[in-house]
């Protein structure tokens, strides 16, 4: 029996979006985490095929992956899940250290893989802050994929190098929100509302709606900040040197969230990692760039 409706954070109008309609191909099930939480798990492709695990950004919809799922599912059993912190899956969530700890997410990942019929994934693909969990689990030996693909990972290793305006301003604000609580979340949301409104005819409008879900209410913004805070304390430099699987990073040069210098530093820190850049592609290239999608699939299906 399904515990959660499919993508409950979408309004009736948002369910008319192309990105939602394309998701009709996904099978869904509910997996119970170790602490009793119900995780919404989605899959596509032939049972018994090599498993490709997709790790979406923390607190953000897995629908960003849907075009990649369409192609990957021809060769793989594609599995993903809605990570903790998403709006309306757990409306009674409180921001607590245990709820958002990296170890909790890693245990969720193991449960999802077990439910997929195997205890391992042949390939792990992550987008944006989903890269935190992928790198953490891989470096600690919690998963042992043959290949890891990172799309626009935001992990900042050094103070040096250029940063986007977002990197200069928003991560420090999230840290303050996590420490200060709802009042700071309300202040930040008030500032954000002063920004430019996007026309509903924009090509990226649907993706911006999905990306902005954590900022629709004060309590959601606070939850989002608490969700991200624990990952800043990870000793990343030491961990990344322990990664011994084939790794590639895919990134758009016009990404307004993550600067190319950031991903270049990460590629240099992961032994043998490759870096592929895509001119004139932004942060939503995981959905909008056919070239990037093609290259990710080529990487994970190579002999």
Secondary structure, 3 states (H helix, E strand, C coil): CCCCCCCCCCCCCHHHCHHHHHHHHCEEEEEECCCCCEEEEEEECCCCCCEEEEECCCCCCHHHHHHHHHHHCCCCEEEEECCCCCCCCCCCCCCCHHHHCHHHHHHHHHHHHHHCCCCCCCEEEEECCHHHHHHHHHHCCCCCCCEEEEECCCCCCCCCCCCCHHHHHHHHHHHHHHHHCHHHHHHHHHHHCCCCCCCCCCCCHHHHHHHCHHHCCHHHHHHHHHHHHHHHHCCHHHHHCCCCCEEEEEEECCCCCCCHHHHHHHHHHCCCCEEEEECCCCCCHHHHCHHHHHHHHHHHHCC
